[in-house]
Amino acid sequence: MDTQSLTLPESLTEELTKALSSISYGSIELIVQDSVVTQITIRNIKKTSVNMVPAKPQKEKNRSRIMVSPFKNSIPARGKLQIKLRP
């Protein structure tokens, strides 16, 4: 195939223009099979500045704890689930 004489069909040009106008940050990937563009993948990137370092845990102050009695990895079909609240 002579790349000098290659012209893109108008429908592909429109699809690429639409894809380019839909993203601010990201990429566009063309999948080609047997010299035919079969897929256009648009990847949008969301820029962020979230700090991933966890904050230091604060000491617990007068919080109630919920204690659930163990049932040896299963809860019977009939019975009661015992929940004890401790101050």
Phi, psi and omega in degrees: 000132179275114183287342179293326184263008182286124174235141180276139175298150182299324180296321178291320177300319178294317179297318179294320177297317178297317180295317180294325181282348183270353182235147173261315175231137178151204181211161176234129181242131177256130175257125183242133177226123182054046178064022178236130175288115184256344183204142172239118180254126180251125178247116176268138177247128177262113178285138181212166177224047181280131178280120184270359178282122182294144177289152178293134180293141178274151178292142179288137179232111175048048177257143177282144176248139178259123179249127179250129181290141183287149179235031178051055176066009176208154176247127182297153180298325176240136179150187182240142172268121184267124177238126179246129177261130177240136180288000000 
